[in-house]
Each structure stands twice: as C-alpha cells, then as structure tokens.
Amino acid sequence: MRRSISRSVQSSGSESTISWKASASPIDDSVAAVTTLKETGRRADLLTGRILLTSATLMRSRRARPTAPPAGPLRRGLLRGAAVGLGILWACVVALAAAGVQGTPLLVLSGVGLLVTAALLPLAHRHQAKLLGLAATDALTGLANHRGFQEILAAELEQARRAEHSVALVMLDLDNFKAVNDTHGHPYGDEVLTAVGKKLRGVVRTTDTAARVGGEEFALILPSTDGELAYRIAERARKTIEDVWVNDIELSCSAGIATYPADAEDASSLCQLADGALYWAKRRGKQRTRRFDPEHVALAWTDRHAAEIAALLAEPEAIKSVFQPVVDLASGHLVGYEALARFSPSSGRSPEAWFAQAHGCGLGPELDAAAIRAALEPVGRPIETHLALNISPSALSSEAVAEALPSNLEGLVIEITEHEFVPDDETLAGALRELRNRGARIAIDDAGAGYSGLKQMMRVSPDIVKLDRDLIKRIHADPARMALVESFVRFARRIGATVCAEGIESLDDLAVVSDLDVQWGQGFVLGRPAAPWSLVSPVAAGVCRAALAEALRSGSAGGGRITAGDRRLEHLSARLAGARSRTDLEGALALIAAELNAEMVCLSHWHPEQGVIETLAESGGTGEERFPLGDYPLTARVLRDQEAVQVLVGDPEADRREVELLLTLGHRSLLIVPVVSRGESLGIVEAYSDAERPWTRTEINRARIISNQFGSVILALFRSRAALAD
C-alpha cells in the first residue's frame, strides 16, 4: 500500500511555505519536492533535499516492516541519534532556503547531510539484516524457526520449479519427549532440545536447512533430493538423535518424508503429507521412518489426480499383469499364482499408490476392474492351479467389478486387502456369499497389519489367510515373529482356513515358515513376479522337501530352529528321550526353565519305602540332596493326589515350610508338578521364580506335559543305579 506524506514548515519571518510529497515505498525514487516562496516567487533547487528525503523515507519504510527482536541499547541509540541528527540537519537546510540563503552555506550543509547518510545507511542495512535473521532463528537451538522454515521452503520450491529438480521434506518428532519434561523438568528438556539441534546441524549438508518447527518437532529441507536419498538422511538423523544422552530415558525419534513434485506441488501440501507420514511412523510403533504413501496417509485429492486415473483407464496398454507363484511348502509343488498389476508409465509410484489414488478420486472400482481384465487375459494357466485377484472391499459389489468377473469363478481366489477397513454390514456379507456361490474362494490379504485383526477375519470367514510380509521378514532370527505366525496357524486350523506366507525372501525364512506348518508361501526366494506362467525355484522347492524329511527322520522338526509354542515342547521331548546322564538332564532342565519363564527347575525322585525325596538334577547344576517327605506336607499331597500346586510367599494360606524354603533359596513363587508313570507317582518337577506371581494356565499345562516325559527318565536312571549297585 502506498501512503501520501505531506508536511509543511513555516518560517517565523514570512508566509513562505515549503511542502513535499513522497511515496512511502523505498523502491519508488520519484520524490517530488517543491518549494514555493510566496513572497518572492523564488524557487530553490532542492536536489539535496530530495536525496535526504529519499533516505529518510527509506529509513521509515524499513522500520515499518514486520516485527523483529529488539536491538541492543547501543545500536538503538546510534540509530535514533542518527535519525534526530538528520532531522535537525534537514530543518536547517529548509530554514536557510526559506530565508533566502543560497550558495556556500547551503551547499556545505547539504554535503554534510550526504556524508552522514552515506555513513549511516550501511549500518542500518546490517542492523536490519541481523534483525531479520534473528526473527527467523529459534533462540534455543540456533536452527531456523517456524517463520524461517516457511520462508526457506517457499524459496526452495520456487527454485526447484525453475530448475526442474526435486525437494524433499523430512519431519521429525521426538518420541516420548513429554516423559523427559515430566521426569526432569522443562529446563532439562530445553537442554535436550539444544543438543538435538546441534546433532541435526551436523547431519545436514551445506545446501540443506534444519529447523525447529514446534516444541519437539523438527524439519529438514533437502534441495535436489529424491525420496530414497531423503530416507537415508532421515535415518542418519534419527540414529544421531538417539545418541543424545538423557538420564534414565531412551531418547528416540520418528520421521516422515514427502517430496516435490512426486507427492505434492506446494508447500502446504508437502508439509501436510510429510506430517502424515510422520504420524504413520508413530502409529507403527515409533523409532522408524516412513515415506509418504497414499495408502496409509490421507490426501486431499484434486481434479488433477482424477484426470491422471482417467488417462490411465483410457490407455489400453497402460495396465499389465505379472504373476507370482504360490507354493505348497510341504512338497514344494506349485498350487497357484497371484496376479499383480503393473502400470506404464509408473511415474515413480507403486501400484498400491495408484489404487489408493483411484479410490480417493472415486474411480477405485473402475481401476480394480481394469486390473481384473488384464489378469484374466493370459491363457494356458497350469491345471489345478488357482489365480488370485486383488479387489478392495469397497469395489466388491460395484457394477464395474461385476462386469469384469466371469460368471464361473471356479479356480479364482478373491483377495480382500487389509489396509482398507471392511465395514460391518450386510452389503459385504452378501457380496462374499455371492462370490462363494459362484465358486470363488475368499482370502484376506496382509493379515497381521492394518485393519485386519482376528475380529475382522472372523467376520469375513476367509478360506485363505495371507500373512503380512512384515511378519515373515527375518523370522528365522525372531522368536516373537515365530510365536505370532504360530498363533495365526492355530487360528486358521480352527476355522478350516489355509495359511499363506507372503514375502519369503531367504532360504532360512523359508525353512522356518515350513516348520511352523504354514501350508503355502510366496516370495522372491520361491519365484519372482513374471510373465505367465513361471515355475517354482528348484532350490527353494528342495528346501521345502528337506524340511519335511528332517521332521520325519528326527522327530524334532526344525532341528532346533523353532523357538515357538509346541515346537519347543517337541524339541524338549526329544532332548529328554535322549537323556542318558545327569549332564543331559541338566541341559534339558535349563531349556524347560526358559519354557516356563522360571529361574530354576529341578527334578526329584520319590523313595516311598524310605519316605524321602532325592534331587536328581537342577538347571543350575547343583549337587544331589535328600530330604524327609514328612517335613513338607504340601509336597506329600502332590505325590498322593497327583495334582499340581503353587506356592507364593505372600499367600497367608501357603505352607510355611515351603515358604521358608523359597525365601532361603532367594525365590518368591514355586510350582510343583507330579511325575506320573503308569498311574504311579515317581517324583516331582519344581519350577522356581524370583517374582511373586501366580503361574499361568499355559505354564501349568506345559509343566504337566513336560513332567509326563520324566517318568521314563527316572525309571532309566533308577535301573542304572540298581545295576551299578549289583
């Protein structure tokens, strides 16, 4: 906005008036200064006044810019003094001109004004630059603040548009930072934030910008950077932040990435998508980085996105299908294929991103139908193999999908993706019934991720449960993954469904998945997606057959690889069956202690004719001992009634002798299970825990299963001793 400035100065000795008008914009240098001397009609040459006025206007316009942090007292004094001096100097020039003074005095004063202005303007410019820098800098960390971040991001995006290169935005958020402030106070939290800022400055390149955009939220602006490089930089930043030491609290960080122009074309959308990716990382467990994926991050779809899908549908050759083999893991034989859509050109986006965009624009059913037609086009599929088609739940009952599917669905599997919520209504149930009536089988895809929990699987009642690839990755080295996969196998067996593991990419993972009784599998190690109709890798098929042969031969499937559920019990049973010495027993008892979550397990033999209990072996490897059964009535009851009992030191009704024994040994809970053979009590298995806790039903059940294996062991050892005595 331009504002008119009008002033007048009247001399005391005449009616002469000096007036001028100037633009408040320092860019416009057309300053008009007209002096009218009403009495004499003389006009003064005010060129010097014009220059001084322009300088004063420039100073006023700079002071009128957006607020900035206050300058120091000395600098403020200099600037104020300079402004006052210039004002007095100009007043003198005006007064002299009004009085008719011309020549040398006026020129001297004008020259002094020029010199003072030339000396003070650079100082003002430097001061203004410093103020602007302070206004864009976070005082705590020294990084760009939210204002600076927005200005730099806008500038980088504008530069990227002109140069036609990319810009990546990384949003980072400290995990559980509230615990730092709550535990140690806000001053300590500020020290942590300062340390994080220092770490980030050391991570970014000279062309990058690190900013603090919120309380514990930071951002990295990465010019000329694509998504892959941004991911590596984000991971390096996360690892660096984890090095910040915090008392008693593990500091970690989550990150989200979005890129221009692949994901968004303006600063606001880019920030929105990077934030969405960040909170996707938070939802998936924190301590990780996620790149923007429209399948997981909400996006405001535009007409441009819809036009892209429409163009894709209009191009006959834009959608192709590749086919990945599905293999029977017991035999290594081919049982089917999954059709996977591929787009040309892909524009750097995954097929999942294209489908998510189509559904967001209301064209999901049409794109699903086009992919179905492309999958059904090839002929010659091997007999007795199925073909799996991916269809989103929202498109199942659509007219477009109904037209694309054949009337006879024998040999087809309809895979329902888990990443889209399945509504609990009769529309879905009716669509599934109709598909089954036409011969199709129903699979739920990516089980174990996204929306698909056991409740949803029960509602869909799938014929095939396809396990998410994240459950399978490096399963050979992860007991937790083994246990979770085993639970899915148990669930599927109960409902009569087949389990298929996706994403098997190593022979080690293949062997373990086979040992866990997962019936089917697919992944790169078995066969990559390819043109129809590729075969199973001979090496992978051999591993499947070898795993089954090993189970039949040794009676201990997995050869010790499996550390979950019944397979551990199977392994323990094999160890006990092969026990021939006290050392063998101690090794087996150590495994049993781990299985029962106990610190120590011991096996004892009952000598009823002597009324004593003899300790045969302990997981800790201590020596043999005997004790009178009469001193421990609870143990006597276990042997007599053949029932398991537990003792907790804090239970007021617990056997005091057993409690004293527990405290003497440094434990706080005890589980006693009888060893029975042919209806006769031969001894006891005792499990000790340092924690005072009730033993779970699963632990009690497993302890009883294990104790039944000890009957033959006790008899064998007893016979060995009798033979030695003879």
Protein Blocks (a to p, Z undefined) as FASTA:
>chain_A
ZZddddddddfkbcbdcdddddfbfklmcdcdddddfknopacdfklmmmmmmmmmmmmm
mmmmccdddddfklmmmmmmmmmmmmmmmmmmmmmmmnopahjllmmmmmmmmmmmmmmm
mmmmmmmmmmmmmmmpcfklopacfklmmmmmmmmmmmmmmnopacdddddddehklmmm
mmnojklmmmmmmmmmmmmmmmpcfkbccddfbfklccdddehiafklmmmmmmmmmmmm
mmpccehiacdddddddddfklpccfklmmmmmmmmmmmmmmnngjiacdddfklmccdd
dfklmmmmmmmmmpmklpccdddddddfknopafbdcdddddddeklpafklmmmmmmmn
opmmmmmmmmmmmmmmpghiaehiacdddddfklmmpmklmmmpcfblghiacdddfkbc
cdddfklmmmmmmmmmnopacddehihiajbcfklmmmnopabdcddfklmgoklmomkl
mmmmmmmmmmmmmnopacddehiabfklmmmmmmnopabdcdjkloccddddddddfklm
mmmmmmmmmmmmnopghilmacghjllmmmmmmmmmmpcbfklmmmmmmmmmmmnopabd
cdddddfknopacdfbdfkopacddddfklmmmlmmmmmnopacdddfklmkbcfklmmm
mmmnopabdcdddddeehiafbdcddddfbdcdddfklmmmmmmmmmmmmmmmmmmmmmm
mmmmZZ
